[in-house]
Amino acid sequence: MTTTDASDPMVGRLVDDRYRIVRRLARGGMAVVYVAQDLRLARTVALKMMYESLGHDPDFVRRFDVEARSAARLVHPHVVGVFDQGVDGDRPYLVMEYVDGPTLRSVVTDQAPLDPSRAVGLMIQVAEGVAAAHEAGIIHRDLKPENILVAAREQLKVADFGLARAVTATTASGFSTLLGTVSYAAPEVVTEGQADTRSDVYALGVVLYELLTGKQPHTGETPLQVAYSHVHTNVAPPSSVGVPGIPDYLDALVLAATAREPAQRLADAGVLLARLRQVRDALAAGVRNSPLLAAQQAAVGLGPDETATQHLASPRPGATVAVPNTTAKLAPVVVARKRRRRRLLPLLAVLLILGLLGGAGSWYLLEGRFTTMPALAGLTEAEAVGLAKDHHLTVHFNSDFSETVPAGKVISSDPDAGVRVISGGEVSAYLSKGPERYTVPKLAGTPAADAAAALSNAHLALGTPTEVWSDTVAAGVVISSDPDAGASVKSGTGVNLTVSKGPQPVTLVSYVGKPLAEAKAFYEGAGLKVAVSAEQNDDRVPSGSVISQDPASGTVAKGGTVSFVVSKGPVMVAVPKITGLAEAAAVKAITNAGLKANVSYRSKYLMRATNTNPAEGTLVPKGSAVTIFIV
């Protein structure tokens, strides 16, 4: 399995409008695992995505769906959780808990052999997770340090139950599937391709052996030699390899878990868990060796506090299921000698043929059946098929976008060029679809909130919005975009929007005391309406000028109205007729008219008014002074 994410075209993609792929974690035979960001719940997840070519196989998609549902049944602190599943285009995917940490393989490589107490403590965590799976009717089939993740504070979590099968499902498996994990394969898996809970126990026993010793119990130059050792050689006690401090009862537990005959092995992870806890307690109490405890650990039958998992058959729809008593003690399974002989017949036949073939057969198994993975990068599909055929390989193609590789040419292959592969096998290659580009949608005239959704649907992002005043576009509506509509851009490109704030408000200016004509010219030119709310006489404001305005200050949106009270000037009064009146009567007449009387004597002979200034009948502002002439 490769782990680099260099040039992976999926990095940066948005899956199902929810999961943004950040980087690649690993690539396997049927899927690639990525670190992704769940945008809806704002959390980091692991996203396992099937190859596009496999997504076209209905049977494979169905199996993938079954695996996902099976894995989702497991909710346990020592099992990697499954959160979601779906299909993105033609690629089904599985969303899992992301564990930010190494695998148990790094612990074995860097720190083994471990102190027995620590090794047992780690295995208790693993056994708790696997026991929960066995209780749910699920076997793992691929337990190994690479599938056990180490989280913070050395919390272990068993991963890849997405590849497991329910106990009631088909369990047949070809020998080719063992090549990568043969070091942990139980003998019955090698010889018959059959796995049950005891096969998982065997793998856990090998992992415990590796933690205690830093070595694997079965080794060889080829997978076939390792498999042969599993079937024909008992696992040696861990203490026999020269590691000090391993008590006899821990040796016994390892041997009980790794017994070659399934009938002589611990029934399931629940039984193994109980035995591990007994060992933990003995180690904590300082028990160095105990023949009695060692005998208890070696026993295949269940102890007083141990139970074995009973798996329920699938009920008919609507049927009532009677749940069996899971605390009942199960007798050890006894396998007839005839069955044992039948199981070994295929392997014995293979060994006989190898003996007859001699050196030629050995050469083929060890060297002749392998070829070298050719370099397919940069080739067309036809060229890649031809080159692979020259190396006795077939290619299945997936397609992805690439910024650097032209459309129709190979981006990369799995495995990488130069890797040793089995002749006649199938390899994978990624064909470029060219640069991943999306068209900027037409956003002008769209409400800003709808524009953001349109960009997301187009695999683009909302850039920086800029708000401007506009007399023609309503507030909150997009005026333009950058890049423009129709432009072809990369996935995730930010598109900047210019959004209208509506018409710009007009700042009011006071026109009190000024001619209405000036106010009207200014405000109508600024897009406002002018109204005269009243006309009044005013002694101080000239006629036609503004007495007051409403609003008096602040701003008014374009199209709004400013109202004015306009002066008609002062009240006008006619100078009354006073000719011939006596002085006193003339003064009274002027005063009664609202005017001020001034008297001028030309003589005092008659003491009568002769005329006025202004002249009688003249309109003058109320309160004006009028001179009365007396003779």
Order of alpha helices (4+ residues) and beta strands (2+ residues): beta-beta-beta-beta-alpha-beta-beta-alpha-alpha-beta-beta-beta-beta-alpha-alpha-alpha-alpha-alpha-alpha-alpha-alpha-beta-alpha-beta-beta-beta-beta-beta-alpha-beta-beta-beta-beta-beta-beta-alpha-beta-beta-beta-beta-beta-alpha-beta-beta-beta-beta
